[in-house]
Structure formats: structure tokens, C-alpha cells
Amino acid sequence: MKAQVQPSARRARALVLGGGGVTGVAWELGVLAGLFDGGVDVRDAARIVGTSAGSVVGAQISSGVDLQALLTAQLVPPQQSAERTAPLDTAALAVPLPLATVQVCAGFDGCVCTDTL
């Protein structure tokens, strides 16, 4: 026999978004905008979780900006995008980085050793 779910006992929804680089961001925003146009607003999920591109989309849709505006901004050609106007200083990339200290931890009890790379 199937359990009866009372209206007051609705489950919270979560939205899980995957990766995919710039293409993944555009694809996910397109799907979410299409769902919204079809009457499904995923922005009110109790939890929004994303990996890589999905984390970018999760942050964007949580910002309150309209889904269609986010999708439209994502589809702007790179040459016209304000996000891509900063010059790249390739000489700065050749500067050696300082040594890093790495802590290797064993569980939650604390670190067992410290190494310098």
C-alpha cells in the first residue's frame, strides 16, 4: 500500500548542477530558463549544489538576476563581452612563485606533518 503524503509534509527540493565549462554554463542556464518558461521555477530550491560550471550557475541563479538576462549575457560573443576586455600581462606569468607550505592531515585529529614544496 502506498503511503499517503499530507500537503504539510512536502519534501524540500534540491537542485544539483554539473560541470561543463563555458558550454555547461550556457547549456544549464538554457535548460533552467526553459523550465521557468514552462512553469517550473528551480530558484526556490532549498539547496543549490554545483560542480565547476554548475557552481557558477548556482551562484548566478541565487543572485536574483532574471534567468533570461543571465542566459542572454552568456550568449554574447567573447569579442563583445565586457568580461573579456582586460589585457593579459604575459610577462607577469613568468614570475616564479614562492614556495608553498603544505599540511598533510590525518582525519580530524590534526596534522601529522608539514612539508615545504
C-alpha positions in Angstrom: 0.0 0.0 0.0 1.3 3.4 -0.9 1.9 5.9 1.9 -0.3 9.0 1.9 1.7 12.2 2.0 0.0 15.1 3.7 0.2 18.5 2.0 2.0 20.0 5.0 4.7 17.2 4.8 6.1 18.3 1.4 9.7 17.5 0.8 12.3 20.2 0.3 13.8 20.3 -3.2 17.4 20.5 -4.1 18.9 21.5 -7.4 22.2 19.7 -8.4 24.1 21.2 -11.3 27.1 19.6 -13.1 30.2 20.9 -14.8 31.0 21.6 -18.4 33.0 24.8 -18.8 31.6 27.7 -20.6 29.4 25.4 -22.7 28.0 23.9 -19.5 27.1 27.3 -18.1 25.2 28.2 -21.3 23.5 24.8 -21.5 22.4 24.8 -17.9 21.1 28.4 -18.0 19.2 27.5 -21.2 17.6 24.4 -19.5 16.7 26.4 -16.4 15.2 29.3 -18.4 13.2 26.7 -20.4 11.9 25.1 -17.3 11.0 28.5 -15.9 9.1 29.3 -19.1 7.3 26.0 -18.7 6.2 26.9 -15.1 9.0 25.3 -13.1 11.0 27.8 -11.0 14.0 25.9 -9.7 15.4 29.0 -8.0 13.3 28.4 -4.9 15.1 25.1 -4.2 16.1 24.5 -0.5 19.6 23.7 -1.6 21.5 24.5 -4.8 24.7 22.5 -5.3 27.0 22.7 -8.3 30.4 21.4 -9.5 32.6 23.6 -11.6 30.3 25.3 -14.2 27.3 24.2 -12.1 28.7 26.2 -9.1 28.8 29.3 -11.3 25.2 28.8 -12.5 24.1 28.1 -8.9 25.7 31.4 -7.8 24.2 33.2 -10.7 20.6 32.0 -10.2 20.9 32.7 -6.5 21.8 36.3 -7.2 18.2 37.3 -8.0 19.0 38.2 -11.6 16.4 37.2 -14.1 17.2 33.8 -15.8 16.6 35.1 -19.3 19.0 38.0 -18.6 21.7 35.5 -17.4 21.2 33.4 -20.5 21.4 36.4 -22.8 24.6 37.6 -21.2 26.1 34.1 -21.5 25.4 34.0 -25.2 27.2 37.3 -26.0 30.2 36.6 -28.3 33.5 36.8 -26.4 34.7 39.7 -28.5 31.7 41.8 -27.4 31.7 40.7 -23.7 32.7 43.2 -21.1 34.1 40.3 -19.1 36.9 39.8 -21.7 38.3 43.3 -22.1 41.1 43.1 -19.5 44.5 42.8 -21.1 46.6 39.8 -20.1 50.1 40.6 -18.9 52.1 37.6 -20.1 55.3 38.9 -18.5 53.7 38.6 -15.1 53.1 35.0 -15.7 56.8 34.3 -15.9 57.5 35.4 -12.3 58.5 32.5 -10.1 56.0 31.7 -7.3 57.2 31.4 -3.7 57.5 28.0 -2.1 54.2 26.7 -0.6 53.8 25.0 2.8 51.5 22.0 2.7 50.0 20.4 5.7 49.2 16.7 5.4 46.3 15.9 7.8 45.2 12.6 9.2 41.5 12.8 9.7 40.1 15.5 12.0 42.7 15.0 14.7 45.1 17.5 13.3 48.1 17.5 11.1 50.8 14.8 11.2 53.5 16.6 9.2 54.3 19.8 7.3 56.2 19.9 4.1 57.6 22.8 2.0 57.5 22.3 -1.7 
